[in-house]
C-alpha cells in the first residue's frame, strides 16, 4: 500500500513539473521576427505576441490592426467580434493572443485576447 501511495505522489510531481514547464500550454509567446521567418511552423496555431499597437485601418472585411515590436518588425491582426479594441492606446505594448492564419506569403493574427504588458 505504501508503494502505491509513493508511486501516485511521484507521478503527481512529474505531472506538475511538466505542466509548469509549459508543455500543456497551448499558447506560446513568440516574436514577430520568429513568425516572419517560420510562418509555416505557426500556421493554424494559437500564440501570444508581445508588441506595440500602431494603428488600425478599415478594409473590405473590417478593421486591420498593425502590431510592431521594438525593432520595427510588423504583423497585421484582426480582432474577433468579442474582443474590444476601443481602448487600445497607440505606442503602448500589449500581449496579443490568437490564431495565426496564412494565405500564401501573407500571415495574420486573429486576436482572441489582448492584455496590457
C-alpha angles and dihedrals in degrees: 000000000000090000090055092052091047090050092050092049092049092048089049091054091048092051091047091051092049092048093049091050089062099248091128094044110104094194119072127188107234135169126251088240090056090051091049094050098043109026093151090057093058102034111127093007131116115244141161120231122195109214149130122267107239109171146313128234131187121237133169093286100043139273120351117199125206119217124188135185128223092273094054098257112144141204129183123232140191121206121226114239094257093054115093113216096169095100097049113127119212115247091018119126120237140170107245113198123190150097124303114228124188130200109183105301095345121095128189135180114229099207120218098167139018124194129179116245 
